[in-house]
Amino acid sequence: MRSDQKLQNILEEIKSITNLDSLLYRAKGTVVAATTEATLEEEHIVVEFAGNAKKERVAGNYQWYKITLDGETEYIYGLTFNGEDSKVIGRMAASQVRMAVENFEGQFDRNNFVQNVLLGNMLTVDIYAKAKKLHIEPASRVVFVVDTGKKNNDVAIELVKNLSDMKTKDFVTSVDEHSIVLIKDVSHFKEIEMEAELERIAKSLVDNLHMEAMIKVRVGYGNVVRQIHEITQSFQEAKMSLEVGRVFYAEHDTISYGKLGIGRLIYQLPMSLCEMYIKEVFGDTVPEILDDEEAMSTITKFFENNLNISETARQLYVHRNTLVYRLERIEEAIGLDIRSFEDAMTFRIAVMVIAHMRAAKN
C-alpha cells in the first residue's frame, strides 16, 4: 500500500473520531490526502502559509499546521476550524499526521539510500554521513539477489519481507523490474556455520516463493561484508553468481559467489581468448557430439564419478564394455581421451568456454 493511501486512511480515522474534515498538502500546494473536496482558495492559503514564519494559523474554514522534516516545511495540515476548543484537537491531529509522515519519509529515505549504495552512486564519505543520519549501523551483511524473471515484483517483495525474518539491520528493495535484493544481517551466525546458514536462507526463498506465489526463482548471493560501503561489492558478487550460474550451473537454483569455481574465471575471459582456446583444442570445427544429449549425459555422469568406469556403468545401467565402447566413440569424435585426467580437464574447460561463447552471442 502506497504511503499516500495510508495517510488518507489516517485522515479518515481522524474524521471518524472528531467529525471534522482534514486536508493534507505538500508545501507547494499539491493535495496529498483529503476527507473533503479541496478548493483553489485553500491551495492559495497553503502556499502563502508555507512561506511565512508562523507554525499554525486559522484561515478560511480551517486551522492550519506546518509539518516539518529536518527543519524544512514539507507538508501543511488543515483541520476544520470549529471554535477555540478545536485548536487542541487540531494540534493532536497534526501531531499524529506528523508522526505518520516522518515514518513514511524515513522509510523512503532508507530505501532510496540503500538503492544508491547498491548501485555505487555515492561516495564513501557520503555513505557514512547519510547512514548516521538514518541510524543505519555497521554490521556483517550479505546481499541476496532473487531473480524472479517477472516485471511486477510487488507480491514477491512482500513475500521476501515476510519470509526473511526481517531484523532492524535488514533491507529489502528492488533495483530493476525482474529482481529483488535482500540485504541480510548475519552478525548472529557463527563463522563455522555461515555458509550453511546462507545456503539455508537462499533455499528457503526459492522454496517458499514457489509454494506461496507459484514464482520460480533463482537466488544468488555474495560474500559477507562488514562495512556499509562494501554492500556494493556483495551486490555485484550476487549478480555475477546469477549470471555465471545461468551459463555454467543452470541446474542449480541457488548460487554462491564463493562456490563459482572455474566458472568465475571463464566468464571473465574475452572472446578472443575463448576462440583461441577452442581452436587449439578442437581445430577449426567444434565437434557435433557436444550437442548430442546422450553423449553429453554419459560424459557428465563419468565426470561425476571421478572417471570411474565401473561406477558410471552401474549408474547408467549399462555393461562396462558398453560404456568403454561409448567412451571410445567420444574419443574419436573430440580427439581427446577423457579417461585420462589431463584430457578430461581439457574437455571440461572447453565445454564451459563454448557455453560462455554461446551465452555471450545470445
C-alpha positions in Angstrom: 0.0 0.0 0.0 1.4 3.4 -1.0 2.1 6.0 1.7 -0.4 8.4 0.3 -3.2 5.9 0.8 -2.0 5.3 4.3 -2.1 9.0 5.0 -5.6 9.1 3.5 -6.7 6.3 6.0 -5.3 8.4 8.9 -7.3 11.4 7.9 -10.4 9.4 7.6 -9.8 7.9 11.0 -9.4 11.5 12.5 -12.7 12.4 10.9 -14.5 9.4 12.3 -13.3 10.4 15.8 -13.7 14.2 15.7 -16.3 14.6 13.0 -14.1 17.2 11.4 -12.7 17.2 7.9 -9.0 17.2 7.2 -6.7 18.4 4.3 -3.1 17.5 3.8 -1.0 19.4 1.3 2.6 19.4 0.3 4.2 22.8 0.9 4.0 23.7 -2.8 0.2 23.3 -2.7 -0.3 19.8 -4.0 -3.0 17.8 -2.3 -1.8 14.5 -0.7 -4.9 13.4 1.1 -8.3 14.8 2.0 -11.7 13.9 3.5 -13.5 16.6 1.6 -13.0 18.4 -1.7 -10.1 20.9 -1.7 -10.6 24.3 -3.3 -8.4 26.7 -5.1 -8.8 29.2 -2.2 -7.3 26.6 0.2 -4.4 26.0 -2.2 -3.6 29.7 -2.1 -3.8 29.8 1.7 -1.4 26.8 1.9 1.2 28.3 -0.4 1.1 31.7 1.4 1.2 30.0 4.9 4.2 27.8 3.8 6.2 31.0 3.1 5.8 32.8 6.4 7.3 32.2 9.8 4.1 31.1 11.7 3.8 27.5 12.8 0.0 27.5 12.8 -2.8 29.8 11.8 -6.6 29.9 11.2 -7.6 30.9 7.6 -10.7 30.2 5.6 -12.6 27.3 7.2 -9.5 25.5 8.5 -6.9 25.7 11.2 -3.5 25.1 9.5 -0.4 23.4 10.9 3.1 23.1 9.4 4.7 19.6 9.2 8.5 20.0 9.2 11.1 17.4 8.4 14.8 18.1 9.1 13.9 21.7 9.8 12.1 22.2 6.4 8.4 22.7 5.9 7.3 19.7 3.8 3.6 19.4 4.5 0.7 21.7 5.6 -2.1 20.0 7.5 -5.6 21.6 7.8 -8.5 20.6 10.2 -11.9 22.2 10.1 -12.0 25.2 12.5 -14.8 24.8 15.0 -14.1 27.4 17.6 -11.2 27.8 20.1 -11.8 24.4 21.6 -11.0 22.6 18.3 -7.4 24.0 18.4 -6.4 21.4 20.9 -7.9 18.7 18.8 -6.1 20.2 15.7 -2.7 20.1 17.4 -3.2 16.5 18.5 -4.3 15.5 15.0 -1.4 17.4 13.4 1.0 15.5 15.8 -0.5 12.2 14.6 -0.1 13.2 11.0 3.5 14.4 11.6 4.5 11.1 13.1 3.0 9.2 10.2 4.7 11.4 7.7 8.1 11.1 9.4 7.7 7.3 9.4 6.8 7.1 5.7 9.5 9.6 4.7 12.1 7.8 6.8 11.2 4.5 5.1 11.5 6.2 1.7 14.8 7.8 2.6 16.3 4.5 3.8 15.1 2.6 0.7 16.5 5.3 -1.6 19.8 5.3 0.4 20.1 1.5 0.1 19.4 1.6 -3.6 22.1 4.2 -4.2 24.6 2.2 -2.1 23.8 -1.0 -4.1 24.3 0.8 -7.4 27.5 2.5 -6.3 26.0 6.0 -6.7 27.5 7.5 -3.5 31.0 8.4 -2.3 32.2 6.5 0.7 32.2 9.6 2.9 28.6 10.5 1.9 27.5 6.9 2.6 28.7 7.1 6.2 27.2 10.6 6.8 23.8 9.5 5.4 23.9 6.2 7.3 24.5 8.0 10.5 21.6 10.4 9.8 19.3 7.4 9.0 20.5 5.4 12.1 21.8 2.6 9.9 24.6 0.9 11.9 27.5 -1.2 10.5 27.0 -5.0 10.7 28.1 -8.2 9.0 25.8 -8.4 6.0 25.3 -10.5 2.8 23.4 -9.4 -0.3 21.0 -11.9 -1.8 19.6 -11.2 -5.3 16.3 -13.0 -6.1 15.8 -13.3 -9.9 12.0 -13.6 -10.5 12.0 -13.2 -14.2 8.8 -11.1 -13.9 8.1 -7.4 -14.4 5.8 -7.0 -11.4 7.6 -7.8 -8.2 5.2 -6.2 -5.7 3.8 -9.5 -4.4 7.3 -11.1 -4.4 8.8 -8.2 -2.5 6.2 -8.5 0.3 6.8 -12.3 0.4 10.5 -11.9 0.7 10.0 -9.4 3.6 7.7 -11.9 5.3 9.9 -14.9 4.7 13.2 -13.4 5.7 12.7 -12.9 9.4 13.4 -9.2 9.0 15.6 -7.5 11.6 16.2 -3.8 12.1 19.5 -4.1 10.1 17.9 -5.9 7.2 16.6 -4.3 4.0 14.5 -5.5 1.0 14.4 -3.4 -2.1 14.4 -3.6 -5.9 16.8 -2.0 -8.4 15.2 -3.4 -11.6 12.0 -4.9 -12.9 12.9 -8.6 -12.5 14.9 -8.9 -9.3 14.6 -8.4 -5.6 17.5 -7.5 -3.3 17.7 -8.8 0.3 20.4 -7.3 2.4 20.6 -9.6 5.4 22.3 -9.0 8.8 24.3 -12.2 9.5 26.1 -11.0 12.6 24.4 -13.6 14.8 25.7 -16.5 12.7 28.8 -18.3 13.8 31.7 -18.2 11.3 31.9 -22.0 11.1 28.1 -22.2 10.3 28.0 -19.2 7.9 28.0 -20.9 4.5 25.4 -23.5 5.6 23.1 -20.7 7.0 23.4 -18.6 3.8 22.5 -21.6 1.7 19.5 -22.3 4.0 18.3 -18.7 3.6 18.7 -18.9 -0.2 17.0 -22.3 -0.4 14.1 -21.1 1.8 13.5 -18.1 -0.5 13.4 -20.4 -3.6 11.1 -23.0 -2.0 8.7 -20.6 -0.3 8.3 -18.2 -3.2 7.4 -21.2 -5.4 5.0 -22.6 -2.8 3.3 -19.3 -1.8 3.2 -17.4 -5.1 4.0 -20.0 -7.7 7.0 -18.0 -8.8 10.0 -20.0 -9.9 13.1 -18.0 -8.8 16.9 -18.3 -8.7 18.9 -16.8 -5.9 22.5 -15.7 -6.0 24.4 -14.3 -3.0 27.7 -12.7 -2.4 30.3 -12.8 0.4 30.0 -11.4 3.9 30.9 -7.7 4.2 31.3 -5.8 7.4 31.1 -2.1 6.3 28.2 -0.3 4.8 30.1 0.9 1.7 31.1 -2.8 1.0 27.4 -3.7 0.4 28.0 -2.6 -3.2 30.7 -5.3 -3.6 28.4 -8.1 -2.2 25.7 -7.0 -4.5 27.9 -7.2 -7.6 29.1 -10.7 -6.4 25.5 -11.8 -6.1 24.6 -10.6 -9.5 27.7 -12.3 -11.0 26.6 -15.5 -9.2 23.3 -15.5 -11.1 25.0 -14.6 -14.4 27.7 -17.2 -14.1 25.3 -19.8 -12.8 22.9 -19.2 -15.7 25.7 -20.2 -18.1 27.5 -23.0 -16.3 25.3 -24.2 -13.5 21.8 -23.9 -14.9 20.5 -26.9 -12.9 21.2 -25.0 -9.6 18.5 -22.6 -8.3 20.8 -21.2 -5.5 24.3 -20.0 -6.4 27.0 -18.7 -4.0 29.7 -16.4 -5.3 32.2 -18.3 -3.1 31.5 -21.5 -5.0 31.6 -20.4 -8.6 35.0 -22.1 -9.1 36.5 -22.1 -12.5 33.2 -20.7 -14.0 34.1 -17.3 -12.5 37.4 -17.2 -14.3 36.0 -18.4 -17.7 33.1 -15.9 -17.5 35.6 -13.0 -17.4 37.7 -14.2 -20.4 37.5 -12.1 -23.5 36.0 -13.7 -26.6 39.3 -13.6 -28.5 41.0 -15.8 -25.9 38.0 -18.2 -25.8 38.1 -18.6 -29.6 41.8 -19.2 -29.5 41.5 -21.9 -26.8 38.7 -23.7 -28.7 40.7 -23.7 -31.9 43.6 -25.1 -30.0 41.6 -27.9 -28.5 39.2 -28.8 -31.4 40.7 -27.2 -34.5 38.5 -25.2 -36.9 35.3 -27.1 -36.2 33.5 -27.7 -32.9 32.6 -31.4 -32.7 28.8 -32.1 -33.3 28.9 -34.5 -30.4 28.8 -31.6 -28.0 25.1 -31.2 -29.0 24.4 -34.9 -28.6 22.3 -35.2 -25.4 23.0 -38.9 -24.8 26.8 -38.5 -25.3 27.0 -35.4 -23.0 24.9 -37.2 -20.4 27.4 -40.1 -20.4 30.3 -37.7 -20.1 28.7 -35.7 -17.3 28.0 -38.9 -15.3 31.6 -40.1 -16.0 33.0 -36.9 -14.6 30.6 -37.0 -11.5 32.1 -40.4 -10.7 35.7 -39.2 -10.9 36.4 -41.1 -14.2 35.4 -44.4 -12.6 34.2 -46.6 -15.4 32.6 -49.4 -13.3 30.6 -47.0 -11.1 29.5 -44.9 -14.1 28.3 -48.1 -15.9 26.4 -49.1 -12.8 24.6 -45.8 -12.5 23.8 -45.7 -16.3 22.5 -49.3 -16.1 24.8 -50.4 -18.9 27.5 -53.1 -19.2 31.1 -51.9 -18.5 32.1 -52.9 -22.1 29.2 -50.8 -23.5 30.5 -47.8 -21.6 34.0 -48.3 -22.8 32.7 -48.5 -26.4 30.8 -45.2 -25.9 33.9 -43.5 -24.5 36.0 -44.7 -27.5 33.4 -43.3 -29.9 33.6 -40.0 -27.9 37.4 -40.0 -28.2 37.2 -40.4 -31.9 34.7 -37.5 -32.2 36.6 -35.0 -30.0 40.2 -36.1 -30.3 40.5 -36.4 -26.5 40.6 -39.5 -24.3 38.5 -38.3 -21.4 39.5 -41.5 -19.5 42.8 -39.6 -18.7 42.7 -36.8 -16.2 44.5 -34.3 -18.3 42.2 -34.8 -21.4 39.2 -34.9 -19.1 40.1 -31.5 -17.7 40.8 -30.0 -21.1 37.5 -31.2 -22.4 35.6 -30.0 -19.3 37.1 -26.5 -19.6 36.4 -26.4 -23.4 32.7 -27.3 -22.9 32.4 -24.4 -20.3 34.2 -22.0 -22.7 31.8 -22.9 -25.5 28.8 -22.4 -23.2 30.2 -18.9 -22.3 30.7 -18.0 -26.0 27.2 -19.1 -26.9 25.7 -17.2 -24.0 27.6 -14.1 -25.0 26.3 -14.3 -28.6 22.7 -14.7 -27.4 
